[in-house]
Amino acid sequence: MNISVSALKELVAQKFTAHGVDAETAAQVADVLIYADLRGVSSHGVMRVEHYITRLKAGGITKNPNFSVEKRGTNHLLFKGDNGFGHVICKEAMDETIKIAKEHGSCTTIIQESSHCGALGYFLEQATSENLIAIMCSQTDSAVVPFGGKEPYFGTNPIAYGFPTDDKPIILDMATSNVALGKILYAREKGETIPNTWGVDVQGAPTTDPHQVKSLTPFAGAKGYGMALVVDVLSGILASAAFGPHISKMYGDYEQKRNLGQYLYVLDPNIFGDIDQFKANISQMINELHDAPTAPNFDQVLVPGEIEQKRSAETMEKGIDLPEQVYNYLNS
C-alpha cells in the first residue's frame, strides 16, 4: 500500500493521540519513524507503531513523563527520561547536548530511564545541521550470539557517527549485528525469505526462514561482537542500567518500564581548527571517493548514509510503501 509522507505522518500521529498521547509527542514520534521509512530502513519505521501502543496501553511507556537534566561538571549531562518515548527523550537530550557543546566545545550526555528510540541517524542530524560532530549508541535487549557462542547475550546495540559537510552530512548508523532485528520482523510481515547470514535457529544453525530465527549474528564475527560489548558498556553500564541478557525484552513484559540507557557525544570542530576548512576537506574526501575506480558491478563509490539520503529524496516524491497489515492497523 502506497501513501504520501504527509498523509502517513498525520495517520501515525492520530493513532498515538487516540491513545492519550499529547499532539507534540505524537508528532515527534511519527517524525522519527518516518525518517527511517524514507530511507528504506522500514525495520525502524511505522511498522513499530502497533508495538509502541501495545506497550503504552500496558503501562511500559510513561504517557506523560517528567524529563530531568542534571549538569555534571562543565560539559557533561545526565538526562533522565522517566521511561517515556525514546524518540522524544533522545531528541530533547540531543538538544541539550548541542547547547553545551556550542558553549564549551564538546558535551557528553548519558541518558537513563529511556526506551526504544528508533533510527539513531535522526538525532545525529540534529547535531550535523549545527556544524557539529556527533556520536551516539544505544543498548538493546539480548538477541545476538557472541562470537563463538550459541545463546544470545548482547543486543543489536547500534552505534552511529555523524559529520557535517558542505552538503548532506555523512551518517554512519549501524547495528553491531549483521542486521537489525527489525529487518527479520519486516521479512516476517512481508512473507519473505532472508539471507542465511542474518540469523540462526534454535540449534545455532544459519536459516533463511525469518520465522525460524532465534538469534542474530554479530557483523564481522569477533569485531562486531567486540563493538556490541563497547556499546553496552557506554550506554548501559555507564548509565547504571542493566546490560546484556539482563535488559528487559522489547517484545514481552509490556507492563514493565524498560529503563534503557543511551550515550551521546557532540564535538565542535572549531575546537581543533576552522569549521569551513574542516568541511572543505571532507568535501574533497567525498569527491575523491566518488571518483575512485570501481569494482565490477559497481557504478560509484559512495560514503556512509548516501544511499539512504538518495532513497529519501525519491521516497518523498513517490510516497512510502507499507505492508497491507501495517496500513490496515494504522487505519483501524
Secondary structure, 3 states (H helix, E strand, C coil): CEECHHHHHHHHHHHHHCCCCCHHHHHHHHHHHHHHHHCCCHHHCHHHHHHHHHHHHHCCCCCCCCCEEEECCCCEEEEECCCCCHHHHHHHHHHHHHHHHHHHCEEEEEEEEECCCCCCHHHHHHHHCCCCEEEEEECCCCCECCCCCCCCCECCCCEEEEECCCCCCEEEEECCECCCHHHHHHHHHHCCCCCCCCEECCCCCECCCHHHCCEECECCCHHHHHHHHHHHHHHHHCCCCCCHHHCCCCCCCCCCCCCEEEEEEEECHHHCCCHHHHHHHHHHHHHHHHCCCCCCCCCCCCCCCHHHHHHHHHHHHHCEECCHHHHHHHHC
